Amino acid sequence: MAVLFLLAAFVGCVVARPSSENLTPVEITLYYESLCPGCRIFIPNQLLPAYTDLKYDYRSLISKLTLVPYGWVAVKNATSHDYACQHGESECEGNRLHACAIKYIPDQVATIEYISCLDQLESNYLTFASSQYPIDECQDKLPEGVYSKIMSCYNSDEAWELFQNNGKKTTSFFPKGGFIPYVSFNNKRDDELAISAFKDFRKTLCEAAGVADPDCSA
């Protein structure tokens, strides 16, 4: 009886893996803003579960994940770091913090968990838009010693360099504008697919990777 119980427990912990037949892992690029309401919904509720789901191995469907925190920014004077982010100065702060975190957190899941924690701190983004971005929060989500590296980056020109590089990526991808958050598959512009991904990222990921298994998007 004990053996049957242990076997059942083991089976219950097995993560379903996609068949390699017709499977093509995809590159995912997420263009977002640190205080965009839709972005703050998407990252913790759609992107993070794709990396932490214990029922299906969605991570194997992603060959590369790139996070680009920038969005819609008016460049007044790049030399003096004079920018106007869509949701205020605190969003510019948040975009720089995220950029440093993305660079220095060694584990991608930890990166998404950290950003998700920041996203869920306050439901009213206007509170942050009129004050300082909460750069000191969610340290418990970080590996030991990483916060000091993020802060060293954030308080230096390195953060501005990352910010500006993300700006170049964003404006290159959206030469005539678009919407945020935007999920790009294999570096392609496909608005329909991006909207589908925003609504149900895991289902859209399965379809984009060519997985027919119904368990994939269940």
C-alpha positions in Angstrom: 0.0 0.0 0.0 2.8 2.4 0.9 4.5 1.6 -2.4 1.4 2.5 -4.3 1.1 5.8 -2.4 4.7 6.7 -3.2 4.2 5.8 -6.8 1.1 7.9 -7.0 2.9 10.8 -5.4 5.8 10.5 -7.9 3.5 10.4 -10.9 1.7 13.5 -9.6 5.0 15.4 -9.7 6.0 14.5 -13.2 6.2 17.5 -15.6 4.7 16.8 -19.0 7.3 17.4 -21.7 6.5 18.2 -25.3 7.2 15.7 -28.0 10.2 16.6 -30.1 8.3 15.8 -33.3 7.5 19.1 -35.2 8.7 21.0 -32.2 10.5 24.3 -32.9 11.5 26.3 -29.8 10.9 30.0 -30.3 12.8 33.2 -29.3 10.6 35.5 -27.2 11.2 39.2 -26.8 9.0 41.2 -24.4 8.9 45.0 -25.0 7.4 46.6 -21.9 7.4 49.5 -19.4 8.0 49.2 -15.7 4.7 51.1 -14.8 2.5 50.1 -17.7 -0.6 48.6 -16.2 -0.9 45.9 -18.8 2.8 45.0 -18.4 2.3 44.7 -14.7 -0.5 42.2 -15.3 1.2 40.2 -18.0 4.6 39.5 -16.4 3.4 38.0 -13.1 0.2 36.4 -14.5 1.3 35.2 -17.9 5.1 35.1 -18.3 6.1 33.9 -14.9 3.7 30.9 -14.8 5.3 29.7 -18.1 8.5 29.3 -16.2 7.1 27.9 -13.0 4.3 25.7 -14.2 4.8 22.2 -12.7 2.4 20.4 -15.0 4.0 21.2 -18.3 7.5 22.1 -19.4 6.8 25.4 -21.2 10.4 26.5 -20.7 11.6 24.0 -23.2 9.5 25.8 -25.9 11.5 29.0 -25.4 15.0 29.0 -26.9 15.8 32.5 -25.7 14.0 35.2 -23.7 14.9 38.9 -24.0 13.3 41.5 -21.8 13.3 45.1 -23.1 12.1 47.6 -20.4 11.7 50.9 -22.2 8.4 51.5 -24.1 7.3 55.0 -25.2 9.9 57.6 -24.2 10.3 61.2 -25.4 14.1 61.9 -25.8 14.6 65.5 -24.9 18.4 65.5 -24.5 20.2 62.1 -24.5 23.5 63.6 -23.5 22.1 65.0 -20.3 19.9 62.0 -19.7 16.8 64.1 -20.1 13.9 61.7 -20.9 10.1 61.8 -20.5 8.8 58.3 -19.9 5.1 57.6 -20.6 4.2 57.1 -16.9 6.5 59.7 -15.4 10.0 60.0 -14.1 9.5 57.1 -11.7 9.0 54.8 -14.8 12.3 55.9 -16.2 13.8 54.9 -12.8 12.0 51.6 -13.0 13.1 50.9 -16.5 16.7 51.5 -15.5 16.4 49.3 -12.4 14.9 46.5 -14.5 17.6 46.8 -17.1 20.3 46.5 -14.3 18.4 43.5 -12.8 18.2 41.8 -16.1 21.9 42.1 -16.6 23.0 41.1 -13.1 20.6 38.4 -11.9 22.2 35.2 -13.1 19.1 33.1 -13.3 16.2 34.0 -15.7 13.5 32.6 -13.4 14.8 34.7 -10.5 14.8 37.8 -12.8 11.1 37.2 -13.7 10.2 36.6 -10.1 11.9 39.8 -9.0 10.2 41.9 -11.7 6.9 40.2 -10.9 7.3 41.1 -7.2 7.9 44.7 -8.1 4.9 44.6 -10.5 2.6 43.4 -7.7 3.6 45.9 -5.0 0.9 48.4 -5.7 -2.2 48.0 -7.9 -2.5 51.8 -8.6 0.5 52.6 -10.8 -0.3 56.3 -10.5 1.0 56.2 -7.0 4.4 55.3 -8.3 4.1 57.6 -11.3 4.0 60.6 -9.0 6.8 59.4 -6.7 10.1 57.4 -6.6 10.1 53.9 -8.0 10.4 51.3 -5.2 14.0 50.4 -5.9 14.5 49.0 -2.3 11.7 46.5 -2.5 11.6 42.7 -3.2 15.3 42.1 -2.3 14.2 38.8 -0.8 13.6 37.6 -4.4 17.2 38.1 -5.3 20.2 35.7 -5.0 22.7 36.7 -2.3 24.9 39.6 -3.2 23.1 40.5 -6.4 21.2 43.6 -5.0 24.4 45.5 -4.4 25.4 44.8 -8.0 22.0 46.1 -9.3 22.3 49.2 -7.1 25.9 49.9 -8.3 24.6 49.7 -11.9 21.5 51.7 -11.2 23.5 54.6 -9.5 26.0 54.8 -12.4 26.1 55.7 -16.1 25.8 51.9 -16.8 22.1 52.1 -16.1 21.7 54.9 -18.6 23.7 53.0 -21.2 21.4 50.0 -20.7 18.4 52.3 -20.9 19.6 53.9 -24.1 20.4 50.5 -25.7 16.8 49.3 -24.8 15.6 52.5 -26.5 17.4 51.7 -29.7 16.0 48.1 -29.7 12.5 49.5 -29.1 12.5 52.2 -31.7 14.1 49.8 -34.2 11.3 47.3 -33.6 8.6 50.0 -33.6 9.7 52.5 -36.3 6.1 53.8 -36.5 4.8 53.1 -33.1 2.8 50.2 -31.6 1.5 48.9 -28.3 3.0 47.7 -25.0 3.3 45.1 -23.7 4.4 43.4 -26.9 5.4 39.8 -27.2 7.5 39.2 -30.3 8.1 35.6 -31.5 11.4 35.0 -33.3 12.0 38.8 -33.6 9.0 39.3 -35.9 6.3 41.9 -35.8 2.9 40.2 -35.6 0.3 42.2 -33.8 -2.3 39.5 -33.8 0.1 37.0 -32.3 1.2 39.6 -29.7 -2.4 40.3 -28.6 -3.0 36.5 -28.4 0.1 36.1 -26.3 -1.1 38.9 -23.9 -4.4 37.1 -23.4 -3.0 33.6 -23.1 0.8 33.4 -23.3 1.2 29.6 -22.7 -1.5 28.7 -25.3 0.0 31.0 -27.9 3.5 29.7 -27.1 2.4 26.2 -27.7 0.9 27.1 -31.1 3.9 29.1 -32.1 6.3 26.3 -31.3 4.2 23.8 -33.3 3.0 21.7 -30.3 -0.2 19.9 -31.0 -0.4 18.2 -27.6 -3.6 19.4 -25.9 -1.9 19.2 -22.5 0.4 22.0 -23.6 -2.2 24.8 -23.4 -4.5 23.2 -20.9 
